[in-house]
C-alpha cells in the first residue's frame, strides 16, 4: 500500500512532539497549556484555510489582480488573528501589548467620533500630502508608534499597497506559479512494498524551509546587522514598535528596508534556480509561507506558530526571539532562532547564554515583559 510522504512527515513530527512534551504537559499550569495549544489550533486553522483558498480558487484564477486582492486580505486577516489572541489570552499576555491595543482602540474612537479627532485626521492627511511618511519621515518622531492614524497609514502603505503590488508584479512576470498543491508529482518505488507518493505540497514546504534558511543567512544575519550598525536610518521606522510589538504594528516599514529584509528570500532562490538551468519560479504557496513566517514572528503571543510543523514550532520560537529583538534593539537578528536548540550557538547572540536553549530566552522574555510563561512548555 502506497503512503504519502507529506502525511508521514507531519505524523512523525506530531508524534515526536507529543512524546517530547507529554510529561511536561502533565506537570504544567493548565492556563498556559490551554493558551499554547489553543494558539496552535488558531494558527493551523489559518494556514489550512489559506491553503484551501489557494487550492480551490487561486489555482484556477491565478492573475496579478487576484494575487493583489489576496495579499491585501491576508494583511488584514493576520492582524485580526493577533487581535483575537489578545482578546482570548489577555490575562497571560504582556500587559504593555494589551494596553497598546486598547489605546489604539480609544484613539480610533476619538478619530471617528469627535470633532477634535476629525480635525487631527485632516491635519494628518495634509502632512501626507506634503510627503511625510512617503518621501520623508514624520516630524513627530517616536511618538507616532502610539498614533492610530500612523498605524493605519503604515498598514495601507505596506500591507495594503507595497507588498500586494510587488507580488502582483512578480506574478505578472511569471516568477510565481500556483499549480495544484495536492497533486502527486513524484512516485518512489512504484508497485513496490515501499511505494511512496510525494505531493507538490511537500516540495512547497521544503522549498519554504530552504528559502527561509537562505534568507536568514544572507539577509537577516548579514544585511539586518548592517542595518543596525551602519544604515540604521533606513531601519529605524521598523523599530518604532518596541515592547508593544504585535502583528498589528509590524507594518511599520520603509519600503527599501522591506525589500531587503522580507522580499529577498524568494528572489535569491529564483536566481539560484536560474544558474542551474531550472525554471525561474517558486510556488505562490511557498511565498505565502515565507510572508506568514515573517509576519507571525511579530505576534503578541509567544506561542504563535511560524513554521506550521509541530516539531519545529515546539523546539524553536521565532516570536519569542523577535520580540526580544524589538524590545532590546540588539541581538536576535535572525528569524530562525537556532540557539533555542540546546547546545547550538548562534553568531548573532551577544552572550554565551544561547547554550541554554529556549529556556534562557523565555526567562529574558518574562523579565522584560513582566510575564510568567513556563520555560519548559
URZITA-V422847 format. One record per residue. RES is the residue in one small letter. PSI is psi in whole degrees, -180 to 180 (999 if undefined). Layout:
BEGIN
res;psi
RES;PSI
RES;PSI
END
This chain:
BEGIN
res;psi
x;129
x;150
x;155
x;126
x;-38
x;-42
x;-44
x;-40
x;-49
x;-32
x;-45
x;-41
x;-42
x;-47
x;-42
x;-42
x;-44
x;-45
x;-35
x;-33
x;-9
x;-39
x;-38
x;-42
x;-40
x;-26
x;5
x;163
x;129
x;-37
x;-41
x;-34
x;-48
x;-43
x;-46
x;-52
x;-21
x;-38
x;-45
x;-42
x;-43
x;-46
x;-42
x;-33
x;-43
x;-46
x;-34
x;-43
x;-37
x;-47
x;-34
x;-41
x;-43
x;-45
x;-40
x;-22
x;-60
x;-31
x;-34
x;4
x;50
x;88
x;159
x;-38
x;-44
x;-39
x;-42
x;-48
x;-40
x;-39
x;-40
x;-45
x;-45
x;-41
x;-34
x;-47
x;-35
x;-30
x;-41
x;-40
x;-42
x;-38
x;-38
x;-43
x;-38
x;-40
x;-43
x;-35
x;25
x;-34
x;-30
x;-21
x;162
x;129
x;-35
x;-32
x;-44
x;-43
x;-35
x;-43
x;-39
x;-39
x;-41
x;-38
x;-44
x;-41
x;-38
x;-43
x;-42
x;-42
x;-33
x;-29
x;-2
x;152
x;-40
x;-38
x;-42
x;-39
x;-43
x;-36
x;-44
x;-37
x;-40
x;-44
x;-35
x;-39
x;-38
x;-42
x;-28
x;0
x;-2
x;136
x;-2
x;-61
x;-8
x;168
x;157
x;143
x;-21
x;-14
x;-140
x;-19
x;-16
x;-16
x;-14
x;12
x;125
x;-29
x;-46
x;-37
x;-50
x;-40
x;-46
x;-33
x;-45
x;-43
x;-45
x;-57
x;-30
x;-14
x;-59
x;-55
x;-50
x;-38
x;-46
x;-43
x;-39
x;-41
x;-43
x;-37
x;-43
x;-37
x;11
x;19
x;-15
x;149
x;169
x;56
x;158
x;129
x;-32
x;-2
x;136
x;121
x;-14
x;137
x;123
x;130
x;45
x;132
x;5
x;167
x;-25
x;21
x;127
x;130
x;131
x;119
x;165
x;-32
x;-39
x;-43
x;-39
x;-45
x;-43
x;-38
x;-37
x;-46
x;-42
x;-45
x;-45
x;-34
x;-44
x;-44
x;-41
x;-44
x;-40
x;-54
x;-51
x;-41
x;-27
x;-61
x;-41
x;-41
x;-36
x;-38
x;-31
x;-18
x;-58
x;-25
x;37
x;-25
x;-25
x;-5
x;-13
x;-25
x;-41
x;-22
x;12
x;-46
x;123
x;-107
x;-22
x;13
x;138
x;176
x;-28
x;-40
x;15
x;-10
x;4
x;100
x;145
x;146
x;-43
x;-41
x;-43
x;-45
x;-38
x;-43
x;-45
x;-22
x;-8
x;-26
x;-61
x;-36
x;-38
x;-44
x;-39
x;-43
x;-41
x;-42
x;-43
x;-38
x;-30
x;11
x;12
x;161
x;133
x;69
x;155
x;158
x;143
x;-33
x;-34
x;-47
x;-41
x;-40
x;-40
x;-46
x;-47
x;-36
x;-46
x;-37
x;-44
x;-23
x;-8
x;3
x;152
x;-7
x;117
x;-11
x;1
x;136
x;146
x;-14
x;-20
x;40
x;124
x;-40
x;-48
x;-41
x;-22
x;-37
x;-17
x;134
x;85
x;-32
x;-42
x;-48
x;-45
x;-31
x;-36
x;-37
x;-43
x;-34
x;-37
x;-21
x;37
x;157
x;176
x;48
x;-26
x;161
x;-41
x;109
x;72
x;-17
x;-9
x;-15
x;125
x;131
x;-6
x;126
x;162
x;133
x;-25
x;6
x;144
x;-6
x;161
x;-1
x;-16
x;-19
x;-18
x;-2
x;-156
x;-33
x;-45
x;-39
x;-40
x;-36
x;-43
x;-39
x;-48
x;-39
x;-45
x;-41
x;-4
x;32
x;179
x;39
x;135
x;143
x;-9
x;9
x;999
END
